[in-house]
Amino acid sequence: MNSKRRGVLAFLAGLILGQPSPSNASSKSSVFAVARSSYKPRHVLCFLGGENGLEALKQSARAGIAALGDDFSVDEEYSRDKPDDRMVRSFNICWDRVDPEAYQEADENAVATHGSVLYVLGPSMTAETAVATSAKALLLVQHMLDHGAVAAKGESAGVAHGVQRWKELSEQMRKAAASDDLLAVARACRLALARRPIGDDADGMASVGFHLVGLPDVLITVGRKDDQPRTTNTEQLKIAALIDEIADEMVKNGVEVALRRRHVELSDDTRYEENEYKFNPFGVATVAEPWIAK
């Protein structure tokens, strides 16, 4: 393991121990959300490889997990040494639509021609351990893409990026950790492993997967009436930007403080069953933004 990775892991270990760098004002325990459920989130990572490539994927995953020194594990039940016909549709649904460079044609081709599938399971997380564990999950994704995987998807939020975007987000996280910048670490992990905006004009548009960084999800109600035009792509990008802005505020100032300043209350996550990976035990913050309906 190189010295750069050792430095990142040392920073992440400090987060897990609840001892983030005192030099960063945003790194306070007050950022941690209060669980509204006994459910503890975990990562399920999906990696695609080449024909007859499962054993190589397993070896790469085990090497990456050993380097991280964490409680991730290779799934033996659902991994398979043959193509999965569902993957093209699944990736098409899960590609990130916010970043314009999230994936390329080469990434779509890699999914279409894959020959093996590996799943890796992460440990159960609390709000206190979520950012550090997600940062390790992001390091593992980069490791796998550097060692045989041709595509990757986060199942716990249903999000996929192309190879270059995954590596870009991992590098952002590395640099932030090297600078003891918890806010930037959490943002890179959130952009990589959560998804937004999901939903429609009637029910609102929300994030999915903020529990993976120890935050409640954010739901934006657009208040658009049936006789009004549907929200445009530009408006949806504004919604995504607002969701990200609120998430940054929750990390920087603490969940309770950030939501109180916006006069927002939390409610339980009723979008998913409690035993589903996308269920957020920290709740959902609903924000009404009537300007979107104008």
Backbone bond lengths (Angstrom), bond angles and torsions (degrees), N, CA, C in turn:
res aa  C-N    CA-C-N  psi(-1)  N-CA   C-N-CA  omega(-1)  CA-C   N-CA-C  phi
1 M - - - 1.463 - - 1.527 108.76 -
2 N 1.345 116.93 131.34 1.453 118.86 -176.98 1.524 111.29 -77.90
3 S 1.341 115.48 167.76 1.461 120.16 -175.16 1.520 111.74 -66.13
4 K 1.343 118.22 -32.48 1.463 121.11 179.12 1.525 109.90 -62.07
5 R 1.328 116.91 -46.24 1.464 119.44 -179.64 1.516 110.81 -67.25
6 R 1.344 117.79 -37.46 1.468 119.70 178.32 1.515 110.51 -60.89
7 G 1.345 116.86 -39.08 1.461 120.30 178.99 1.508 111.75 -65.23
8 V 1.328 116.78 -41.11 1.466 120.95 178.54 1.520 110.06 -63.86
9 L 1.331 117.74 -45.55 1.455 120.98 -178.67 1.520 111.61 -65.56
10 A 1.339 117.39 -33.67 1.465 120.01 176.93 1.521 110.40 -64.41
11 F 1.331 116.55 -41.25 1.469 120.50 177.52 1.519 110.56 -63.72
12 L 1.328 116.59 -44.18 1.459 120.48 -179.51 1.519 111.74 -66.10
13 A 1.323 116.93 -35.53 1.464 120.01 176.54 1.523 109.96 -61.97
14 G 1.326 117.23 -37.96 1.454 121.11 176.91 1.512 111.72 -62.05
15 L 1.338 117.05 -37.42 1.467 120.30 178.13 1.519 110.89 -65.64
16 I 1.324 116.97 -42.46 1.454 120.80 -179.09 1.520 110.61 -64.79
17 L 1.320 116.66 -35.53 1.455 120.52 179.15 1.521 112.36 -79.31
18 G 1.352 115.95 -2.50 1.448 119.62 -179.56 1.507 112.76 76.91
19 Q 1.339 116.65 24.91 1.451 121.08 -177.49 1.518 110.65 -126.05
20 P 1.330 119.56 60.66 1.449 121.76 177.10 1.511 110.61 -66.12
21 S 1.310 115.11 163.83 1.457 120.79 -175.00 1.517 111.82 -59.80
22 P 1.349 117.93 129.20 1.455 119.83 178.79 1.514 112.51 -71.21
23 S 1.327 117.81 -10.35 1.462 120.17 -179.88 1.508 112.56 -75.02
24 N 1.324 116.97 -13.87 1.460 120.87 -177.37 1.517 109.42 -109.11
25 A 1.318 117.20 115.53 1.455 120.97 -176.05 1.512 112.47 -64.14
26 S 1.362 116.54 -24.92 1.456 119.09 -178.55 1.517 112.39 -78.06
27 S 1.334 117.40 -13.63 1.455 121.67 -174.70 1.521 111.05 -89.37
28 K 1.314 117.14 66.48 1.451 122.28 -179.99 1.524 109.25 -118.57
29 S 1.335 115.65 148.84 1.449 119.06 -177.66 1.521 112.09 -63.22
30 S 1.334 117.83 -16.22 1.455 120.83 -178.39 1.522 112.42 -66.53
31 V 1.336 117.64 -12.40 1.461 119.06 178.98 1.523 111.00 -72.01
32 F 1.323 118.43 -16.75 1.445 120.46 -172.50 1.527 111.21 -72.53
33 A 1.324 115.06 133.74 1.463 120.61 178.55 1.522 110.17 -78.75
34 V 1.321 115.70 157.76 1.460 121.79 176.35 1.522 108.36 -95.56
35 A 1.319 116.73 126.60 1.466 120.87 -179.24 1.518 110.30 -68.71
36 R 1.321 115.83 138.13 1.469 122.86 177.33 1.528 110.04 -105.94
37 S 1.313 116.32 6.30 1.457 122.68 -176.29 1.525 107.95 -151.83
38 S 1.317 116.50 157.91 1.462 120.40 177.08 1.525 112.26 -80.92
39 Y 1.332 116.68 -9.77 1.467 120.68 179.95 1.527 110.67 -64.34
40 K 1.327 116.76 135.80 1.461 121.63 176.94 1.527 109.26 -114.81
41 P 1.322 117.30 123.66 1.466 120.09 -176.94 1.521 112.12 -69.77
42 R 1.318 114.77 159.10 1.463 120.60 175.63 1.522 108.75 -151.01
43 H 1.308 115.49 158.76 1.455 121.30 177.63 1.522 110.78 -86.57
44 V 1.322 115.07 139.67 1.456 122.43 165.08 1.525 105.24 -124.11
45 L 1.315 116.19 113.70 1.461 122.14 -176.97 1.524 109.44 -107.03
46 C 1.315 115.99 135.98 1.461 122.10 179.84 1.524 109.33 -112.98
47 F 1.329 116.51 128.00 1.466 121.80 178.49 1.525 109.46 -123.64
48 L 1.318 116.42 135.24 1.459 121.61 176.12 1.519 109.75 -104.62
49 G 1.340 115.34 141.80 1.455 120.93 178.42 1.510 111.18 -129.60
50 G 1.320 115.52 -171.49 1.450 120.92 -177.90 1.521 112.44 -83.68
51 E 1.307 115.56 -175.25 1.458 121.79 179.62 1.521 110.11 -61.77
52 N 1.339 116.14 134.08 1.471 121.69 -177.83 1.532 111.31 53.17
53 G 1.326 115.47 36.28 1.460 119.57 -173.18 1.511 115.58 -102.46
54 L 1.334 118.63 5.83 1.459 119.69 -173.72 1.524 112.30 -63.51
55 E 1.320 117.74 -44.18 1.460 119.35 -177.28 1.533 110.90 -62.97
56 A 1.321 116.61 -38.65 1.464 119.81 177.50 1.524 111.03 -65.76
57 L 1.336 116.78 -39.37 1.454 120.06 177.19 1.528 110.81 -63.15
58 K 1.324 116.63 -42.32 1.460 120.13 178.98 1.530 110.87 -61.38
59 Q 1.319 116.87 -44.11 1.462 120.06 179.94 1.523 111.10 -62.15
60 S 1.338 115.88 -42.50 1.461 119.46 178.85 1.525 110.53 -63.84
61 A 1.334 116.50 -43.08 1.460 119.93 -179.05 1.518 110.97 -63.52
62 R 1.307 118.07 -44.33 1.463 120.80 -179.10 1.521 111.39 -64.72
63 A 1.333 116.88 -36.65 1.464 119.59 176.72 1.525 110.48 -66.25
64 G 1.325 116.59 -42.55 1.459 120.28 178.65 1.507 112.47 -64.71
65 I 1.332 116.83 -41.86 1.465 121.03 178.88 1.521 110.50 -64.10
66 A 1.336 116.77 -41.47 1.465 120.14 178.98 1.524 110.92 -62.36
67 A 1.336 117.29 -38.58 1.465 120.63 179.31 1.525 111.30 -66.93
68 L 1.339 116.18 -34.67 1.461 120.07 179.27 1.525 111.70 -75.58
69 G 1.321 116.88 -24.62 1.452 120.35 -178.88 1.509 112.70 64.18
70 D 1.329 117.03 35.21 1.452 119.84 -174.64 1.526 110.38 -126.67
71 D 1.312 115.32 175.64 1.458 121.77 -169.93 1.527 112.57 -93.03
72 F 1.312 117.87 42.34 1.462 121.33 170.10 1.525 107.96 -82.90
73 S 1.327 116.84 157.03 1.461 119.36 -178.51 1.518 110.64 -147.65
74 V 1.316 115.81 150.30 1.462 122.73 175.89 1.525 108.83 -78.45
75 D 1.323 116.27 132.77 1.459 121.02 178.18 1.522 109.34 -87.26
76 E 1.310 116.48 123.48 1.460 121.47 -178.51 1.530 112.32 -93.07
77 E 1.320 117.14 -18.35 1.464 119.97 -172.64 1.525 112.89 -79.23
78 Y 1.330 117.22 -43.91 1.465 119.59 -173.12 1.528 113.75 -106.31
79 S 1.321 118.33 -12.67 1.461 120.23 175.51 1.527 108.54 -65.39
80 R 1.340 116.60 150.43 1.469 118.78 -174.83 1.519 110.60 -149.77
81 D 1.326 115.36 146.40 1.469 121.69 -178.88 1.521 110.31 -97.01
82 K 1.325 115.77 44.80 1.459 121.94 176.87 1.527 107.85 -158.66
83 P 1.321 118.00 165.20 1.466 120.19 -179.14 1.527 111.21 -66.02
84 D 1.315 114.90 154.03 1.461 122.04 174.19 1.529 106.78 -115.33
85 D 1.317 116.45 113.84 1.463 121.07 -175.38 1.526 113.29 -61.86
86 R 1.318 117.78 -18.16 1.464 121.39 -178.95 1.518 113.28 -79.61
87 M 1.330 117.21 -12.13 1.464 119.90 -170.51 1.527 113.58 -67.70
88 V 1.320 118.29 -38.19 1.465 119.65 -179.07 1.519 110.39 -60.92
89 R 1.322 116.34 -48.41 1.462 119.78 178.63 1.526 111.44 -63.93
90 S 1.335 116.38 -42.38 1.458 120.48 -178.39 1.524 111.41 -62.09
91 F 1.323 117.49 -46.78 1.461 119.97 179.15 1.522 110.89 -66.01
92 N 1.328 117.20 -37.86 1.472 119.36 178.19 1.523 111.50 -59.76
93 I 1.312 116.96 -36.61 1.453 120.99 177.91 1.526 111.20 -73.22
94 C 1.320 116.25 -35.83 1.464 121.24 -169.57 1.528 115.51 -92.93
95 W 1.332 119.08 -11.50 1.467 119.10 179.13 1.524 110.22 -53.21
96 D 1.316 116.37 134.86 1.461 120.43 174.68 1.524 109.15 -62.96
97 R 1.333 117.30 131.35 1.466 122.32 -177.99 1.527 112.11 -106.55
98 V 1.327 117.64 1.67 1.463 119.93 -176.74 1.521 111.25 -87.79
99 D 1.323 117.06 -51.22 1.460 120.29 179.04 1.529 109.49 -78.07
100 P 1.325 118.83 126.73 1.472 120.56 -176.29 1.527 113.35 -66.64
101 E 1.327 116.84 -19.18 1.466 120.61 -179.97 1.527 111.08 -109.59
102 A 1.322 117.32 27.74 1.464 120.35 -174.33 1.525 112.75 -64.84
103 Y 1.327 117.57 -32.69 1.462 119.85 178.84 1.521 109.05 -155.18
104 Q 1.326 114.44 158.54 1.457 121.80 -177.08 1.534 110.41 -121.81
105 E 1.306 115.81 172.29 1.471 119.89 178.16 1.524 111.13 -59.66
106 A 1.338 116.09 -35.31 1.464 119.65 179.21 1.525 111.18 -62.24
107 D 1.323 117.32 -34.21 1.467 120.58 178.29 1.520 110.52 -68.53
108 E 1.330 117.59 -41.32 1.458 120.76 177.42 1.526 110.62 -63.31
109 N 1.334 116.46 -39.93 1.468 120.25 178.72 1.524 111.04 -65.42
110 A 1.330 116.96 -37.41 1.466 120.54 179.96 1.534 110.35 -64.41
111 V 1.322 116.12 -39.31 1.467 119.94 177.55 1.523 110.07 -66.06
112 A 1.329 116.77 -43.99 1.468 121.24 -176.38 1.525 112.49 -65.31
113 T 1.323 117.43 -27.43 1.471 120.73 -174.61 1.528 112.89 -110.65
114 H 1.329 118.16 13.60 1.466 120.10 -177.57 1.526 110.38 -64.49
115 G 1.344 114.86 158.44 1.457 118.89 -179.23 1.514 114.26 -128.34
116 S 1.335 117.32 0.15 1.466 120.70 -179.87 1.516 109.38 -157.61
117 V 1.343 115.45 157.43 1.466 121.41 -176.05 1.527 108.77 -137.23
118 L 1.323 115.50 129.21 1.464 120.70 176.76 1.522 109.49 -124.10
119 Y 1.331 115.50 135.05 1.465 121.23 173.44 1.523 109.33 -110.27
120 V 1.319 115.54 138.85 1.462 122.09 175.52 1.521 107.83 -122.46
121 L 1.320 116.05 133.22 1.461 122.22 -177.87 1.522 109.86 -104.66
122 G 1.324 115.94 136.15 1.448 121.03 176.31 1.516 111.36 -94.46
123 P 1.334 117.27 168.91 1.464 120.52 177.67 1.515 111.50 -75.57
124 S 1.325 117.03 159.72 1.456 120.96 173.33 1.520 109.16 -64.89
125 M 1.345 116.00 141.64 1.459 120.66 -173.44 1.518 111.82 -121.65
126 T 1.313 115.32 149.94 1.457 122.20 167.42 1.523 107.64 -104.72
127 A 1.328 116.48 174.49 1.465 119.18 176.87 1.525 110.73 -59.96
128 E 1.342 116.04 -34.21 1.464 120.10 -177.18 1.529 112.87 -71.59
129 T 1.330 117.60 -28.96 1.465 120.16 -176.36 1.521 113.33 -103.08
130 A 1.328 117.73 -4.67 1.467 120.66 -169.53 1.523 112.81 -64.32
131 V 1.334 118.46 -47.75 1.463 119.66 -176.63 1.521 110.84 -62.77
132 A 1.322 116.36 -46.50 1.462 119.45 -178.66 1.520 111.24 -63.18
133 T 1.332 117.27 -41.63 1.458 120.34 179.95 1.529 110.97 -67.82
134 S 1.318 117.06 -38.91 1.467 120.17 178.33 1.520 111.34 -67.86
135 A 1.321 116.78 -34.78 1.464 119.10 175.71 1.525 110.24 -63.46
136 K 1.317 116.85 -38.42 1.462 119.81 176.75 1.524 110.76 -68.11
137 A 1.331 116.62 -36.90 1.469 119.38 176.09 1.523 110.25 -61.05
138 L 1.328 116.99 -39.30 1.461 120.70 179.38 1.522 110.84 -68.18
139 L 1.330 117.36 -38.82 1.464 120.27 174.59 1.526 110.87 -61.75
140 L 1.340 115.88 -38.53 1.460 119.39 179.96 1.523 111.20 -67.47
141 V 1.334 117.19 -38.37 1.467 119.93 176.19 1.517 110.55 -59.22
142 Q 1.327 116.78 -47.23 1.465 119.05 179.48 1.522 110.60 -61.93
143 H 1.327 117.13 -42.75 1.463 120.69 178.35 1.522 110.92 -57.53
144 M 1.322 117.02 -44.89 1.454 120.11 -178.62 1.524 111.91 -66.13
145 L 1.320 117.06 -39.67 1.470 120.24 179.36 1.523 111.66 -70.07
146 D 1.322 116.54 -22.79 1.468 121.02 175.00 1.522 112.18 -84.89
147 H 1.346 116.34 -11.74 1.464 119.87 -173.52 1.527 111.33 -134.64
148 G 1.320 116.75 53.68 1.451 120.57 166.41 1.510 117.53 110.76
149 A 1.327 119.17 -26.34 1.462 119.87 178.71 1.528 109.71 -73.13
150 V 1.333 116.73 142.99 1.465 120.74 -179.13 1.520 112.20 -106.11
151 A 1.349 116.89 -11.91 1.466 121.33 178.76 1.514 108.00 -160.97
152 A 1.354 115.39 156.83 1.465 120.25 -178.95 1.522 109.59 -145.15
153 K 1.332 114.67 148.56 1.459 121.47 -179.34 1.525 108.83 -145.61
154 G 1.340 116.08 139.00 1.453 120.97 174.22 1.521 109.28 -92.82
155 E 1.327 117.38 111.22 1.458 121.12 -175.56 1.530 112.13 -75.01
156 S 1.325 118.18 -25.86 1.460 120.37 -173.73 1.516 113.20 -71.71
157 A 1.324 117.29 -13.86 1.463 120.88 172.46 1.518 111.19 -129.51
158 G 1.336 116.64 -6.87 1.462 120.06 -178.58 1.503 112.07 69.60
159 V 1.345 117.14 53.38 1.463 120.75 -177.54 1.524 110.00 -130.33
160 A 1.329 115.16 140.92 1.458 121.24 178.14 1.525 109.54 -136.30
161 H 1.318 115.09 145.69 1.459 122.63 173.27 1.519 107.86 -130.27
162 G 1.327 115.37 164.13 1.441 119.62 172.07 1.517 110.68 -76.44
163 V 1.326 116.12 168.93 1.463 121.63 -175.43 1.521 111.65 -55.67
164 Q 1.333 117.33 -48.77 1.456 119.80 -176.36 1.525 112.21 -65.63
165 R 1.327 117.82 -36.58 1.452 120.31 179.55 1.515 110.76 -68.86
166 W 1.325 118.25 -42.03 1.460 120.59 175.52 1.526 110.18 -55.77
167 K 1.322 116.44 -47.33 1.464 120.01 -177.23 1.528 111.37 -67.79
168 E 1.315 116.66 -35.18 1.463 120.65 177.78 1.527 110.49 -62.93
169 L 1.316 117.30 -44.98 1.459 121.40 -179.94 1.525 111.07 -67.59
170 S 1.326 117.02 -37.62 1.459 120.52 176.97 1.524 110.53 -63.14
171 E 1.319 116.75 -41.50 1.466 120.16 179.45 1.522 110.72 -67.27
172 Q 1.326 117.56 -38.39 1.465 120.25 175.36 1.527 110.14 -58.86
173 M 1.325 116.27 -43.02 1.458 119.94 179.65 1.519 111.19 -64.62
174 R 1.329 117.32 -41.60 1.468 121.53 179.57 1.534 111.02 -59.66
175 K 1.324 115.48 -47.82 1.459 119.77 -178.58 1.523 111.03 -63.94
176 A 1.321 116.71 -39.26 1.457 120.44 178.86 1.527 110.71 -65.13
177 A 1.333 116.64 -41.84 1.463 119.81 178.72 1.523 110.95 -65.01
178 A 1.329 116.69 -38.03 1.466 120.44 178.24 1.521 111.57 -63.55
179 S 1.341 115.92 -26.05 1.468 121.15 179.13 1.524 112.54 -96.84
180 D 1.331 117.14 7.74 1.475 122.05 -177.47 1.517 111.95 55.88
181 D 1.317 116.97 38.62 1.463 121.96 -176.49 1.526 109.06 -105.06
182 L 1.331 116.33 92.66 1.456 120.56 -177.76 1.520 112.28 -62.71
183 L 1.329 116.87 -39.06 1.459 120.25 -179.67 1.522 110.84 -57.85
184 A 1.332 116.87 -45.75 1.460 120.76 -178.81 1.522 111.74 -72.20
185 V 1.329 117.69 -33.84 1.468 120.66 175.25 1.520 109.79 -62.00
186 A 1.343 115.28 -48.74 1.462 119.71 -179.33 1.518 111.29 -63.06
187 R 1.337 117.40 -38.39 1.464 120.30 -179.75 1.522 110.66 -65.19
188 A 1.329 118.21 -45.65 1.460 120.91 -179.65 1.530 110.66 -61.58
189 C 1.333 116.53 -42.24 1.470 119.88 178.59 1.525 110.72 -65.47
190 R 1.321 115.99 -39.25 1.469 120.28 -179.09 1.521 110.80 -65.77
191 L 1.329 116.83 -45.42 1.460 120.64 179.98 1.521 110.89 -64.36
192 A 1.334 116.88 -31.63 1.460 120.62 -178.27 1.515 112.71 -79.92
193 L 1.327 117.87 -40.03 1.456 120.98 -164.42 1.514 114.97 -113.53
194 A 1.349 117.63 -7.58 1.463 121.57 175.27 1.521 109.02 -112.76
195 R 1.323 115.84 171.31 1.458 120.20 -176.34 1.522 110.66 -134.93
196 R 1.319 117.14 146.01 1.461 122.67 177.62 1.516 108.56 -167.43
197 P 1.352 118.73 154.16 1.461 125.90 -11.24 1.527 110.51 -90.63
198 I 1.324 115.45 140.11 1.455 122.80 178.76 1.523 107.94 -114.83
199 G 1.341 118.00 133.86 1.452 120.11 177.81 1.511 111.78 137.69
200 D 1.330 115.23 -154.64 1.456 119.76 -178.59 1.525 109.36 -152.35
201 D 1.341 115.57 -179.84 1.456 120.12 -177.15 1.528 112.25 -67.30
202 A 1.322 116.90 -30.37 1.463 120.14 -175.86 1.525 111.91 -73.73
203 D 1.320 116.31 -48.14 1.463 120.62 -175.07 1.520 113.50 -97.15
204 G 1.325 116.58 -10.19 1.456 120.21 -177.04 1.518 111.65 97.91
205 M 1.329 115.60 169.51 1.461 121.75 -178.45 1.515 109.07 -121.62
206 A 1.325 115.00 133.77 1.460 120.16 -169.22 1.518 111.77 -134.76
207 S 1.316 113.82 169.00 1.455 120.83 167.84 1.525 108.69 -85.74
208 V 1.312 115.27 157.33 1.457 122.60 171.40 1.524 106.70 -133.66
209 G 1.327 116.41 125.29 1.461 119.01 176.29 1.509 115.80 107.72
210 F 1.326 118.82 4.70 1.462 119.48 177.90 1.527 111.45 -65.99
211 H 1.340 117.41 -19.72 1.468 119.07 175.31 1.520 111.72 -62.43
212 L 1.330 117.34 -20.39 1.462 121.23 179.59 1.515 112.17 -73.04
213 V 1.338 117.40 -12.56 1.465 121.66 172.52 1.529 110.26 -120.79
214 G 1.333 116.16 20.66 1.450 120.49 173.25 1.506 115.44 74.72
215 L 1.339 117.65 29.86 1.460 121.69 -179.03 1.519 111.10 -126.47
216 P 1.332 117.47 154.71 1.468 119.36 168.64 1.517 109.74 -69.15
217 D 1.317 116.90 153.61 1.459 119.49 172.57 1.523 109.69 -74.61
218 V 1.329 115.68 162.82 1.467 122.15 -178.68 1.522 108.44 -119.13
219 L 1.330 115.83 125.47 1.459 123.00 178.24 1.524 108.80 -111.69
220 I 1.330 116.84 125.84 1.458 122.52 177.33 1.522 108.06 -105.67
221 T 1.324 117.12 116.24 1.465 120.28 175.64 1.517 108.57 -89.42
222 V 1.323 116.00 126.14 1.465 119.94 -171.89 1.518 112.86 -91.58
223 G 1.327 118.09 -18.91 1.460 120.55 176.59 1.513 114.21 62.82
224 R 1.323 116.65 29.52 1.464 119.93 -178.65 1.525 110.38 -87.08
225 K 1.323 117.25 128.14 1.455 122.32 -177.82 1.531 111.20 -80.87
226 D 1.327 115.69 162.36 1.464 120.92 -175.82 1.524 112.55 -61.39
227 D 1.343 116.98 -30.11 1.459 119.19 -177.12 1.528 112.64 -88.35
228 Q 1.321 116.98 4.56 1.461 120.96 177.55 1.520 110.23 -99.02
229 P 1.324 117.99 154.30 1.472 120.85 177.48 1.529 110.86 -61.76
230 R 1.301 116.51 150.42 1.462 121.21 177.99 1.524 110.01 -67.05
231 T 1.313 116.09 155.06 1.460 119.52 177.73 1.526 109.91 -59.33
232 T 1.314 115.49 139.77 1.456 121.87 -179.23 1.526 110.12 -86.39
233 N 1.325 116.23 169.10 1.459 120.47 176.00 1.523 111.00 -58.92
234 T 1.328 116.50 -39.05 1.462 120.30 178.77 1.518 111.20 -62.51
235 E 1.333 116.63 -42.63 1.465 120.33 178.58 1.526 111.13 -66.17
236 Q 1.325 116.61 -37.51 1.458 119.36 178.96 1.523 111.53 -67.28
237 L 1.322 117.26 -33.65 1.461 119.94 175.14 1.524 110.41 -66.53
238 K 1.332 117.50 -35.46 1.467 121.09 175.48 1.520 110.45 -65.26
239 I 1.325 116.38 -38.44 1.462 120.33 177.03 1.525 109.93 -63.30
240 A 1.330 116.68 -44.54 1.463 120.46 178.14 1.522 110.78 -60.11
241 A 1.332 116.51 -41.33 1.466 120.58 179.59 1.526 111.09 -63.92
242 L 1.331 116.93 -38.78 1.462 120.61 178.56 1.528 110.30 -67.03
243 I 1.318 116.94 -41.98 1.466 120.66 177.16 1.531 109.85 -58.32
244 D 1.329 116.77 -44.76 1.461 120.77 179.86 1.526 111.31 -65.47
245 E 1.308 116.56 -38.56 1.466 121.01 179.03 1.528 110.84 -61.59
246 I 1.322 116.42 -44.77 1.469 120.46 179.59 1.523 110.35 -66.72
247 A 1.318 117.25 -39.05 1.463 120.56 178.59 1.525 110.56 -62.62
248 D 1.324 117.23 -43.63 1.466 120.27 177.39 1.526 111.07 -60.42
249 E 1.321 116.33 -40.24 1.463 120.27 178.79 1.529 111.06 -63.81
250 M 1.332 116.94 -38.87 1.461 119.96 179.71 1.522 111.22 -64.99
251 V 1.334 116.66 -38.60 1.466 119.64 178.61 1.525 110.34 -70.77
252 K 1.307 116.36 -42.44 1.475 120.72 -175.16 1.518 112.38 -71.21
253 N 1.325 117.32 -44.01 1.463 120.86 -171.11 1.522 114.30 -108.09
254 G 1.325 116.99 -8.35 1.457 120.78 -173.21 1.513 110.29 98.42
255 V 1.320 116.72 144.85 1.463 121.01 -174.56 1.517 111.26 -60.34
256 E 1.321 117.63 -51.25 1.462 120.65 -176.09 1.519 112.15 -61.43
257 V 1.319 116.43 -44.77 1.473 120.36 -178.68 1.515 110.76 -64.09
258 A 1.343 116.39 -46.32 1.460 120.25 -177.01 1.522 111.80 -62.13
259 L 1.313 117.00 -43.62 1.462 120.01 -178.24 1.524 111.74 -74.19
260 R 1.319 116.82 -33.57 1.464 119.24 177.65 1.529 110.68 -65.37
261 R 1.307 117.60 -38.90 1.461 120.94 178.56 1.523 111.81 -63.12
262 R 1.320 115.94 -29.24 1.472 119.76 178.93 1.533 111.54 -96.28
263 H 1.305 116.39 4.27 1.473 121.33 179.98 1.534 110.74 58.05
264 V 1.327 114.27 45.59 1.465 121.29 -178.32 1.521 108.66 -115.10
265 E 1.328 116.68 136.58 1.454 121.57 176.65 1.526 110.30 -110.25
266 L 1.322 114.21 151.55 1.455 120.32 177.63 1.522 111.08 -88.66
267 S 1.325 115.61 150.24 1.458 121.64 171.34 1.521 108.36 -135.14
268 D 1.312 116.55 165.88 1.467 120.05 178.23 1.523 109.96 -67.34
269 D 1.306 115.92 153.23 1.462 121.84 178.17 1.522 109.06 -81.44
270 T 1.324 116.23 105.32 1.472 121.33 179.78 1.530 111.57 -101.12
271 R 1.319 117.49 5.86 1.460 120.49 -177.86 1.525 111.89 -74.88
272 Y 1.323 116.43 -29.38 1.457 121.65 -175.52 1.520 109.72 -132.96
273 E 1.326 115.73 157.18 1.458 120.54 173.37 1.525 109.49 -70.14
274 E 1.313 115.76 153.70 1.460 120.29 -173.01 1.523 113.33 -64.83
275 N 1.312 117.68 -22.04 1.460 120.04 -179.83 1.530 112.51 -94.23
276 E 1.334 118.36 7.11 1.463 121.49 178.43 1.525 110.13 -89.38
277 Y 1.326 115.53 146.99 1.464 120.14 -176.97 1.530 112.65 -62.76
278 K 1.334 117.38 -27.29 1.464 119.81 -177.60 1.527 113.08 -84.61
279 F 1.320 116.95 -8.98 1.462 120.51 179.82 1.521 110.50 -62.35
280 N 1.338 116.52 132.76 1.463 120.99 -178.84 1.529 109.94 -103.38
281 P 1.334 118.09 108.90 1.464 120.13 -178.66 1.523 113.49 -72.04
282 F 1.331 116.36 -10.23 1.466 120.36 179.77 1.528 111.90 -93.83
283 G 1.336 116.74 -0.11 1.445 121.31 173.78 1.513 114.61 93.97
284 V 1.334 114.59 -170.97 1.464 122.88 -179.72 1.528 108.43 -133.17
285 A 1.321 116.24 129.97 1.462 122.24 176.85 1.524 108.27 -97.51
286 T 1.322 116.98 118.89 1.462 121.53 -176.53 1.519 110.13 -99.77
287 V 1.339 115.17 125.85 1.466 121.94 -177.18 1.523 108.25 -121.43
288 A 1.327 117.24 122.69 1.456 121.41 177.24 1.528 109.40 -89.45
289 E 1.319 115.25 124.66 1.478 120.59 -179.99 1.523 109.09 -126.98
290 P 1.330 118.66 83.96 1.476 120.75 -176.82 1.514 113.59 -64.85
291 W 1.341 118.27 -17.59 1.469 118.94 -179.28 1.530 111.44 -62.41
292 I 1.322 116.38 -25.07 1.463 119.80 -178.74 1.520 110.45 -68.22
293 A 1.329 117.12 -28.11 1.459 120.46 -176.72 1.519 112.94 -83.41
294 K 1.324 117.62 -6.33 1.459 119.28 -176.76 1.515 111.80 -79.30
